[in-house]
Amino acid sequence: MQQGTTDFTEGSIPRHLITFSVPMLLGNFLQAMYSTVDSFWVGRYLGPEALAAVSASGPVIHALIALVLGLTIAVTTIVAQHWGAKQEDQVRHIVTNSILLLTVVGIIVSVIGILARRPLLRIINVPPDVFDGASTYLGIYLSGLVAMFLYNAASSILRGLGDSRTPLRFLAYATFANIILDPIFIFGAGPIPRMEIAGVALATVISQAFSAILALTYLHRVSGLLTLKPGQWQIDFSLFSLIAKIGLPAGVQQTAVSLSALTVNSIVNKFGSTVMAGYGAGLRLDQFAFMPAMSGGLAVTSLVGQNLGAGREDRVRDSVRWSLILTGGITAALSLVVLAFPDRLIAIFTRDGRVIAVGAEYLRFAALSYVPYACMFALSGVLRGAGDTVSAMLMTLTSLWVVRVPLAATLSRLPQFGIKGVWMAIVAGPVAGSILNYAYYKTGRWKRRVVVRRHTPVTSQQSEPSETQDHPN
């Protein structure tokens, strides 16, 4: 057993979910702090137009990186299943090839994004008063995509091994660096000139590069899974094909989410920079509300992957049940907080009364979507852990492009709804998605997609007679 890894095929499932999810929850919090700290400095000191420029860049960034991040989901799934099947040599092979693949793809996406950023901003109807700022922010941010991809690749490998604490530590260092660098690059200090929006992006790029270096160094020096021997760096096209087979549908799913956000953003942008800024501030807060659900979904992916690889399907059902109970309960509590204090929460990012009013209205609708999101993430985590990313993709496409986007486009045109029609559509999407995911999960068809299983599965009765103690009353 490698340092920091966890065997999810034995022991208490709720304990595994909690101990594995909490570091990822903190990691998601720290990642959200990147954009939240940026929004704080920009919104408070550079004005609503600058805040709108940074907010408008977000959906473009997500659209460009979503497909690649789907590949990291595949890496987690494949590593977890091989680790559960006790095939450490194969895991080491997966590590080196994953790093190679993500480096090449990262360079390609970075170049394409930098060249296409201005046309993309025009497509989503970014207003002229924030266009140049958004273009500047995007150009610098996209130059650091390789570092982002490498950190995510290393993190996905460690999650597949059952280690969520180590990526958290590296992310904490990077977030702290970003907090320090933001005001320095925004306002200037000593020989560093005042860069405003460009400084926000540069601080983020440097911080992400720092986390990538730390993660890769750990894989090499501590875990020993990343070797520098030239003979071990041989491209395995069959493995690339497997990563693509699992990862591309997951990437398409992520891209569909991002393109949906771009489309909804383009609808919101038609209502002007004040509404854009309020919506953007609301999205920053949404990140925190989604964290328990996202962390729970990622935890389920790793637990399901290892247990399917070990032939422990009995533990999969309990993983889903406990994930729904834990993440659903936490998310419900967060929804109540957001519904109680929407104005005060938006005021963290801006002093503009009009922006606060728009953002608070958005949050009153968005809070109703948090629990459905928790259910959807938990159930889709099962499908990812099994490698059935095609089905997860199809259900996401349905919830977004059959429900959310058409509803937002239609209701926003009606005088009695206007921008409220967009908020209503944002709630309808995850409700539809959670229903679809649950219906498919109950069919059990996702079990057919498992990549590898241990030849002699261990049954619950053989090794864990007290397993029923993990069941909720």
N, C-alpha and C positions, 0 to 999 in steps of 0.2 A: 504494500500500500504506500503510495507516494505521500510526501508530507502535505498535510492540509486537506487531503481528499477524504471523501465519505462514501461508505458502502450503503446505498439506499435500499438494498435488497433485504436488509435485516433491521430490526429495531422498530421503535415507535414511529408511525407515520406522521402524526401531528407534531411530534418533536422535530423530526427531520424537516417538515415544512416550515416550522417556525425558525429553527436555527439556520436553515438555508435561505429563507426568504428575508430575514431581517437584514443581513449584510447587503442583499440586493436592493431592499427597500431604501436603505441608507445610501447605496450607490446611485439609485434613481434620484434620490433627493439631491445628492451632490451634482449629478448631471443637470438636473433642473436648475441648480444654483448658477450654473454657467449662464444660462439665458436670463435667469431672474436678476442676477447681479448686473448683467448688461442692461436690462430694462430699467433697473433702479437708477443707475447712473445716467443713462440716456434720457429717460422720461423726466427725471427730477431736474437735470441740469442742462440738457440740450434741447428740450421742448417736445411738444406733441408730434411735430413733423418728423423729428429724428426717431422718436419711438415708433411711429408708423412705418418708417423706412426699415428699421430692424425687424419689426413684426412681419412686414411684407416679404422679407427675405426667408423667413422660416419655412413656409410651405415649399418654396423652390428648393431649398437645401434638402428637405425631407424627400422630395420627389426624386432628386438626383442620387441620394444615397440609399434609398429604400431597397432597390433591387439587390445591391451588394450586401446590405445587412441581412437579407434573406439567406445569403450563403453562410453567414455566421450562425444562423439558426440551424442550418443543415449540419454544420460542424459540431454543434452541441449534441444534436441527435445521434450522429454517427459515433462520436467519442463516447457518449453515455452508453450506447448499446454495446460497443466493444469493451468498454470498461466493465460493464455488468457481466459480460461473457468472459472476463478475465484474460483478455488478449492485449497485454501491455505493449508488445512489439508493434502490433498493428496501430495502436494509439500513437506511438512515436512517429510512425510513418505518416499518419494523418496530420500530425502537428506540422511537420516540415512542409508538406504539400499545401496545407491550408495557408501558411504564411506566404509561400510563393504565389499562390493564386490571388490572395487578397492584395498583395503588393502590386502585381501587374494590373489588376482590375482597378485598383485605387488610382493609379497614374492615369489610366484611360479616362475614368469618370471625371477626374479633376480637370484635365485638359478640355474635355467636352463642356463641362459646366462653366468654366471661365469664358470660353468662346461664345457660349449660347446664353449667358445670363441676361443680357439686355433684351433679346427677343422673348425670353421666358417672362420677364417682368412686364413686357407689353401685353403678352397673352392674358395675364391675370389682371389687366386693367389697373396697374399701379399708377396713381395720379402723378402729374408732372412735378408737384411740389415736393414729393418724396422719392422720385425716380432715381436721381443721381446718387442720393445717399444709400438707397437700397443696392444699387449697382456696385458702389464702392465696397460696401460691407460684404456682398457676395463674392466679389473678385478675390478679396484677401482670405475670406473664410474657406473658399473652395480650394485654395492653394495648399491647405493643410489636410486634405481628405485622406491621403495615404496614412498619415499618423493615426487618424481616427479609426480607419479600417483595421490597422494592425492592432491597436488597443482592443477593439471589439473582437477581433479574431482570437487574441490571447485570452480574453475574458470568456469567450464562448467555449474554448478548450477547457479552461479551469472549471467552468460550470458543469460541463459534461463529466468531469472527474469528481464532482460533488464539492468543489471548493469555491465558495462565493465570498470568502473573507479577503483573500489576497487581492482580487481586482478592486475591492472596496478601498483597501489601503492605498493603492496606487492612485485611485481616483480622488481620494481625499487630499493627497499631496498636490495633485493637479488643480483641484478646485481652490485650494488655499493659494496656489500660485496665481490663479486667475483673479481672485479677489484682490491680491496685492497689485497685479499688473494693470488691471482695468483703470483706476484713477491716474496711474502714472502715464499710460499711453493716451488716455482721453484728454487730460489737461496739460500734460508735459511736465517734465522734471529734469533739472540739470541739462545734460546734452540732448535729452529726448524732447523733440518738439511736440506741440499740441496737435493731436491727430483726430480728435473727436470720434466720429463713427468708425473711421479706419482704425483707430486705436483699440476700439472694442473688439473688432475682428482679429487684430494682430495678437492681442492678449489671449484670446481663446485658442488660436492656432499654436502659440508657444506652449500653452498649458497642456493641450492635447498631445503634442509631441513629447512632452515630459512623461506623461502617463504611458505612452506607447513604449518608450525606451525602458522604463521601469518594468513593464509587463514582460517584454521580450527577454530582458536580462534575467528575470525570475525563472522563466521557462527554461533558459539555458543553464544557469548556474545552480539553481536550487532543485528544481524538479528533474532536470536532466532529460527532459522530453524534447528539447530543441537543441540539436547538435550542430556544430560548425564544421564537421568533417565533410569535405566536398563529396565524398562517395555516397553520403546519405541524402544529398540534395538532388535526387533523381525524380524527374517529373513522372507522375503516375497518371496517365490519361484516363484510366479506368476509374480511379478515385475521383478525378476531376468530374467525370461523367456522373458518378454517384452523388457528389456534392451538388452538381447542377440539377440532377433529377429531383432531389429533395429541396434544394435551396431556391431554384428558380421559381417554382410555384409560391414558396414563402416570400420570395422577393417581389413577385408580381402582386401578391397580397399586400405587402408593405407599400408597393408603388401605387396600388389602387387606393389605399388609404391616403397616401400623400397627394395623389391627383384629385381625389375627392376633396381634400382640404384646400388644394389650389382652386378648384372650381367653386367651392363655397366661399373662399376668400375673394375670388373675382366678383361674386355676387355681393358680398359685403362691401367691397371696395367701391361699388357704384353709389353707395350711400355717403361717401366722403371720408376725409381723413379723421374726423372726430369719431365716427363709428368704427373705422379701422383701428384706431388707437385703443378704444374701449374694448373691442373684441380681442385685440392682441394682448391686452392686460389680463383679460379673462382667461385666455388660453394658457398664460403663464401659470395661473392658479390651478387650472385643470390638470396640469402636469403633476402637481402634488396630490390631487384627489385620485388620480389614476394609479399612483404608485403602488398601493397595496394590491390592486388587481393585477398590474403588470408583473410585480414581483412574484405573486402567487402563481401566475401563469407560467413564468419562467421556471419556478421551482417544480411545478407539475411536469414540465417538459423533461427535466433532468431525472426526476423520480420515476416517471413512466418509462423513459428510455432505458435506464439501468434495470428496472424490474422486468421489462419485456425482454431485454437482452439475456437476463438470468432465467427467463421462463416463469416469472412470478406475476401472472395476470391477476391473481387474487388481490395483490397489493395495489393494483392500478385503480380499482373501484374505490378503495378507501382513500387513496390520494385525491381523487376528484371530490369525494364527499367532504373531506376535511378542508380542502381548498375553498370550496363554496361557502362553508360555514365560517371559516376564519376571515377570508377576504371580503365576503359579503357583509359580515357584521361590522368590520372596521370601516368599510366604504359607506355604509349606511350612516354611521356616526359622523363621518366627514361631510356627508350631504347635509345633515342637520346644521352643522357649523356654518357651511357656506350659505344656506338659506337664511340663517339668523343674522349674519353680518356681511352681506355682499358689498355694501358701500364702503365699509371700513377696509375690506380686503383689497378692493380696487384702488383705494386711496394710498396704498403702499407705493404704487407706481407713478402716480400723477396727482397734481393739485388742481387740475382743470375740472371744474364741476360738471361740464357737459360730458367729458370722457368718463367720469365716475358714474354718471347716471346710465350711460349706455352699457358700461361694463357690468354694473350691478344688475341691470335687466337681463343681460345675457346669463349671468351666474344663476339667477333664479330659475331659469329653464335648464341650464346645463347640469345643475345639481341633481335633477331627476334622472339623469342618464348614468350616474356613477355606479349604482348597484347593477343595472343591466350589463354595463361594461365588465364588472367583476365576474359575473357569470360567464360572459362570452370569453374572457381571457382564460379562465380556468378550464373550460371545455375545449377551447382551441389548443391549449397547452397539451392536452392528451393526444390530439391528432398530430401535433408536431413531434411529440416524444415517440410516437409510433412510426413517424416518417410519412404520414398521410397528409402532406401539405397541399395536395391538389384539392381535396374536399374542403379544407379550411379556406383555401383561396376562393373557391366558388361561393361559399357562404358569405365571405366578406364582400365579394363583388356584388352579390345580391343585396345585402343590407345597405351598401353604399350607393350603388349605381341604379338599383331598382327602387330603393326607398328614399335614402337621404337626399341625394343630389336632385332628382326630379321634383321631390316635394319642396325643397328649398327654392328651386327655380320657379315653381308654380306659385307657391304661397307668397313669395316676396313681391310678386307682381300685383297681387290683390291689394287694393287700398285699405281694406279693413285689417290687413296683417302687416304688410311692409316688412321691415327687418325682423319683426317678431315671427314671421313665417319661417325665416332661416333658423331661428332659435328652436322652433317647434320641430323642424326637420332634423336638427342635430340630436334631439332626444329620440326620435322615431328610429334612427339607424341602429343603435345598439340594442334596442328592444327587439327589433326584428332579428338581429344577429344572434342574440342569446337564445331565442326560440329555435332558430335553425340549427345552431350548434348542439343544443340539447337533443333535438329530434334525431340528428345523425349519430350522436354519441350512443344513444340507446340501441341503434341497429347493430353495433359491434363490428361493422365492416372495416373500421380503421385498423383492426388487428392484423389484417392481411398484408400490411405495408412494412412490417418489421424487417429490418436489414439483416440482423444476426441474432441468433438465440443460442444459449448454452445447450449443449446436447443433452444433458441430464438435468432437467429443471428440478429445483427443490420445491417441494410443496409446503403449503402453510402448515399442514398437520405434522410434517416431519421436523420442521425447525422452529416453529413458533406457535405452540399450543395456546399461548396467551394472547394471540393476535386480536381476539375479540375485545380485549380491554381497550383498544384504540378507538372503538366505535363510539359515536356520540349516543347519548340516551335519547 
